[in-house]
Amino acid sequence: ILQFVCNLLIPDHESGTFTWIQDPDHKPTVLDKILSFLLDGLIRWDGQHFLHVANHGYTFETNTAFFPLYPLIVRIFANLIYWMQEEYAIITFYSAIKVSAIFINLGCFLLATDAFYDLSRRVLKDEYLAYKAGLLFAINPASVFFSAAYSESLNAYLTFALLNRITKSLSAKTCILTCLASATRSNSILNAGFILYSSLKTVATETILYIRLKKNCKEKAELSTTIANILGDAIIPGLFNIISSIVPFFLFQWFCFTNFCRITKYTPVVPDFLVNYGRSNLLKILGDDPSEWCSHDPPIAYFYIQKNYWNNGFLSYWEVKQLPNFGLAMPVLATVLISTYNFIGFHWDYVKRLGLVDNNLLGMPRRPILAVRQYRTLPRECFVYMVHAAALAIFATLFMNVQVATRLILSASPVVPWLAAILTTHADKPPVPLSDDDNNKEVLHKVECKSNLESSTDTILFQEKLDTEAGRWIMMYFLGYFLIGTILFSNNLPWT
C-alpha cells in the first residue's frame, strides 16, 4: 500500500538503468493498466532484469549476473495464471509475469519469516527473543526488496529453512535446500560453510567421546563404531551437501558458456525489438561475437560480468563519489562487525576452540554462560552465524557495490534481527523457556500482552519502552529504512 501511494504521488526518477522491454505491438487490457498502476512501484532496478529473464530468457550478457531459480519459478506461475484466463483475455502475459513475481515474493516472505522464527527458537532458546526477532525481521531495513520483484525472499526462505534443518542433521532435505538456495543467489554458495562446520562438529564430538571412553572403559571403546558414525553422520552427507551447494553455480556458468560463447551451431532467435534495445544501449546480445571471458580458463562469466557491468572488484567501489552509498550501508556493516568483535571478546574460550567441542566433553566444568541480555551480545551457540555474517559484511565492504550490503546480509543471515531483539530488550527481563505447546497461554502472555493477542495489528514491538540509546537507534534504523526505502525504491530512486 505504501509503495502504491508513493508511486502515485511522487514522479518516477529516470535512472537510465536496464529496462524490461515489452513487445511494441503489445496491447494492454484495462486490467493490465490497473495492475501496472498498482504494482509497478515494486518492479524497479534489478527487478527489471528478473522479469526480463522470466519473459525473454537470458538474451543479454548482462542478465547473467542474475541466477535462474527465481525467474524460472516466476515464469512457471505466470504461464499457469495466463493459461487459466487465456480464453477470456483478461490480462496479457506481461501482467501475468508481474502478478506472479510479486505474489511469489510475498508468499516466500511469509515462509521466510516462519522459518526464521523456528530457527530463532532453536538457536536462542528463548520464546520472547525468538518472537521479537521474528517481528523485527518482518520490518527489516531491506524489507522493500522482500516484497519487490527480487530474489531476496526466496533466498531467505531457502537459507533459513536450510539452517533449521542443519541444526538437526545433514540429510537429503538439506542437500535439496542447499542446491535450490545456490541456484537463487550467488552468495548462497557460502552456505557450504554451515555444512562444513556441522560436519567438523560431529567429527570432533565423536572423536572426543571415543578418547574419553577408551580412557575410562577401554573394552567398550570401539574404533569401528566411531569411524562409522563419522562417515555416516558427517563426512558422506557433508560431502554430498557441499557438492550440492557448488554444482548450481557451475551448471549456470556452463549454460552461459554454451549460450554466449558460440560453441554450438544453434543460432538463437532474438526478437527485433530486443535487438534494437540492446544495440541502442551497447549491450552484448545472444549470438554476438563472444566476450573475452569465453577464452578464460576456466570460462566463468560471473566474475567478468560483475567487474565489467557492475564495477565489482577489490576496492573498485572505494571512490569519493560513493561515500553516500557507504553511508547507507554503514548501519548494517557496523552492527555486524562491532557485534562480532564483542562476541569474540565475551565468548573467547568458546571461540578459540571454534565452538567444536563443549567443555563437558573435554572433562572440564562448564563455565557460566554470560547473560546475553546483560552483555548485549548473542549466546555462544551463534558462533557460526556470526562468522558467516561477518564474512558477508567484509566481502560487501571490499568487493561489492557496498549499498547492497543491507539486503545481502538480511536475506542470508539471521544475525541482525537477533541482535536487534537483544538490544531492544530490557537487560533484567527474564528469558522465557521454550514450550512445545503453541497454545500455552502462560507462555503466550509472557511474550505478548493479552490485548495484542486479540488484535491483528498491535504488538509489543511498538509498545515496549526502550531503555538504552542503542535500542532506540536500532528501532529508528529499522523503521526509518523500512519507510524511506519503500518511498525511494518505488519511485526508482537509488536505495540499498
Secondary structure, DSSP 8 states (H G I E B T S, - for coil): -HHHHHHHHS-------------TT----HHHHHHHHHHGGGS-THHHHHHHHHHH-S-BGGGGGS-SHHHHHHHHHHHHHHHHHTTTT-S-HHHHHHHHHHHHHHHHHHHHHHHHHHHHHHHH--HHHHHHHHHHHHT-TTHHHHHSSSSHHHHHHHHHHHHHHHTT---HHHHHHHHHHHTT-GGGGGGHHHHHHHHHHHHHHHHHHHHHHHHH-GGG--HHHHHHHHIIIIIHHHHHHHHHHHHHHHHHHHHHHHHHS--SS------HHHHHHHHHTT--BTTS---GGGGSSS--HHHHHHHHHH--STTTT--GGGHHHHHHHHHHHHHHHHHHHHHHHHTHHHHTTTT-S-GGGGTS-------HHHHTS--GGGHHHHHHHHHHHHHHHHHS-GGGHHHHHHTT-SHHHHHHHHHTS-TT-------S-TT-HHHHHHHS-HHHHT-SS--GGGTS---SHHHHHHHHHHHHHHHHHHHHHHTT----
